Each structure stands twice: as C-alpha cells, then as structure tokens.
Amino acid sequence: MFDAHGEPVQGVAIEREYTGDELIHIEEYGVVSGADGGWSLSLEPGEWDITGVRQEEETSTEHVVAEGESVEGVDLYFP
C-alpha cells in the first residue's frame, strides 16, 4: 500500500470482490495495512478485484487470479 510518491501507507482497509463465475463462500473479515504498507489476504481460488480504502479515498484496483490460498506481490497505490 503506497501513496502517490511511493511511500508506505498504514491503516488502509483492504477490500476484495469476487469476479469469477463459480459460486463460492466468502468469509467476512477485515484486513488493514501495517506500518510498512504491507498486508496479507487469504483468497479462495478464482478471480478477484482488490482495492484499498482510507478516509473515503480509494487506491487503484488490481485484478488478480488466485490459484492457491493467497496471492503475493500485489501493490496498491493511491493516486
């Protein structure tokens, strides 16, 4: 999670939206970025859109395809 200058942003809520075609069970829980801007999110296999939200401002949305239980290397940036 980074600002427009590439600096880490703490306290950003990570939102996920399933965009796949199969019906899946999605558990509800909150994930927030840490002091280094890092975050971790478990996902069911399939296609997802990931966005960060802080004080009504959203990051870019990244579309990811999860093949296991997690996806790594997804960086979100505020404009």
Phi, psi and omega in degrees: 000120186223152174276184183296342181260005179084010178273142180296147180237124180267151172080024179267127177284132180264124178249143178232145177226123179286129181240008180283175184267338183276150175282130178223160175269127180245116178285143178267123175198160183257143175229132182230141180292147180272187183300330180269007181082357182283156178204161180221138185216126175272134182230144170289152177303142179140193182259137185221149167252129182244131181221147173255143181226131176212124179049049176066011176253136182251150174278181167298156176258131178249130176268126181231154174244115180269125178255338177240219181264354180210163177232134181246158174079023178265111178258132178248138183233139170279146179292000000 
